[in-house]
Amino acid sequence: MGIKESLKKISLARTLNTHLKARDFGREKKFFLENYMYSKPVTKEKLEYSLLYEVHGLEKGFAVREGQRPFGVNRVKMIIKTLNTYDECGFDQGFAYDLAQSALCEYCKLYEEKKWAEREEYQIVSDYLRDKKCSKKHSVGAYDLQRESIKKDASVDYDKFISSRKSVRNYSDKKLSERDIEKAVGIAGKTPSACNRQMCKVYYIESIEGKKVIEKYAQGLKLFALKNANYFIVTFDVSSNYFVGEKNQGWFNAGLFTMNLMNAFHSLGIGSCPVQFGNTFREEEKIKELLNIPQSERISVILVAGYYDEISSVPYSTRKPLEEIYKKR
Ligand SMILES: Cc1cc2nc3c(=O)[nH]c(=O)nc-3n(C[C@H](O)[C@H](O)[C@H](O)COP(=O)(O)O)c2cc1C
């Protein structure tokens, strides 16, 4: 083959490659538009995230300390509308549903205390609650946090704790206890999330077939001692994103969540290492199908974990000096 022809072939291959990458991006865009909060059809998840979103907006009104005025008129109307849709669809009542009803109960209570009961929004909420049991199933509204208690509870050597965590790639043969996993995930659940929508989930891939799926698709497992490795997948649900500007919200929230999960593991003697998820969209869909992960979720990262071995040989991974990461403008 002549030079000219070879160059032509290389150029063709490059164009094809760019086209394939663009197609992968296109699939992600389509997925977002087909699954975000206001896409059709209505699902339980979309309604639940919408409720969490509105409840959080309402809670901020409860937390106003000075000059509190009647608040949340549109929010309570939206919450009632969403709760009614939820009932019409016949979905099982879950946490978000109960939280929203608790929020409406607290709203009425506050309006009564403040002598705002003649207002239209109070009437709308109390009409809605009339034939419902107004039990406070969950803490909702606002409370006062004391500086002294923050000082007391936050007095740990955080730098020492954070500095002692390293990504480890070999693990002891002790089986992970369900109690420790649940404790760690519970701690990670305290991670802040945008409008408190709590869009992240953790899947513990326990079965042999599941582990095989991870080992087939995960990139970046090359230098691990996989014998005692346990796999977790952190996902977020696109149903929680309420407009196109939130197209990256899930990734950011999953990052915060995963870091807290890793630190929670660390506090329990469990070492971990994130493994980047750089698969194509098609591969991601396949993995979700094989691991029975709901369709509207996206895989953000795979976490390899296990109790710390006697010795873990780890790279220094020296950090940049402060002046390279901290700037004033
Ligand atoms: C999002 C993310 C993806 C990562 N992917 C991999 C990976 O695929 N394989 C791997 O061996 N380490 C991976 N790591 C681990 C990093 O190499 C490691 O966190 C970094 O060098 C800092 O070291 P340290 O965690 O020990 O402080 C990843 C870390 C993060 C945060």
The ligand as an ORCA input file, in Angstrom:
! r2SCAN-3c Opt
* xyz 0 1
  C     -12.383      8.489     40.735
  C     -11.158      7.657     40.986
  C     -10.833      6.633     40.130
  C      -9.753      5.819     40.382
  N      -9.491      4.775     39.549
  C      -8.512      3.912     39.850
  C      -8.298      2.752     39.050
  O      -8.998      2.517     38.057
  N      -7.303      1.891     39.406
  C      -6.505      2.127     40.507
  O      -5.635      1.306     40.785
  N      -6.687      3.235     41.283
  C      -7.671      4.119     40.996
  N      -7.883      5.224     41.793
  C      -7.030      5.443     42.966
  C      -6.086      6.627     42.780
  O      -4.996      6.235     42.032
  C      -5.667      7.147     44.162
  O      -6.805      7.575     44.850
  C      -4.709      8.318     44.065
  O      -3.486      7.937     43.522
  C      -4.448      8.926     45.428
  O      -3.956      7.956     46.321
  P      -4.640      7.635     47.710
  O      -6.073      7.283     47.441
  O      -3.867      6.463     48.245
  O      -4.537      8.844     48.576
  C      -8.922      6.068     41.516
  C      -9.250      7.131     42.360
  C     -10.334      7.910     42.127
  C     -10.669      9.039     43.085
*
